[in-house]
Amino acid sequence: VVAITGSNGKSTTTALAGALLRAAGRTVAVCGNIGTPLVACVDGPPERVFVVELSSFQLEGTDTFRPRAAALLNVSPDHLDRHGSLAAYVAAKRRIFLRQGTGDTAVLNADDPWVAATAVAGARRRLFSSTGAVDDGCALTDGVVIETGDGSPRELFALADLPLAGTHNLENAMAAALLAR
């Protein structure tokens, strides 16, 4: 299971991660808040990768959900009428990492203070940034997204090749690339 949450960009990142995994030859079910519920995809061929978009409403009640890779894209004040405070909303979003452990990957936006401050126990913490270098993850450098943390730095994609405009879509693509890796 690959899981994505955040205030903005969830559907775009979920679709991108699904497309990247399909391009890599994996059988993929894209589901969750993006349209088809996860439960509707359970029956089917083995060895599928479920790429799941999750809201704070879905995450606030999770106890046993353990995605192999999960991303928290960003946080902005949202659904405060339900959660009561920004801190409670962030806590619900962070539950995506609750059961992750050794061998799992947590993808976090280094440019968002709420997200960057997220503690992850056990999982590999990979960051993405459109503004500066990261030790483990990917960042934009001279118009190219470079991955670090697995030996020598490697080019993932050029900004000029991204068909989606805007910094937010660059960040969505970086998160999707790290999730697919």
Secondary structure, 3 states (H helix, E strand, C coil): CEEEECCCCHHHHHHHHHHHHHHCCCEEEEEECCCCCHHHHCCCCCCEEEEEECCHHHHCCCCCCCCCEEEECCCCCCCHHHHCCHHHHHHHHHHHHCCCCCCCEEEEECCCHHHHCCCCCCCEEEEEECCCCCCCEEEEECCEEEEECCCCCEEEEEHHHCCCCCHHHHHHHHHHHHHHC
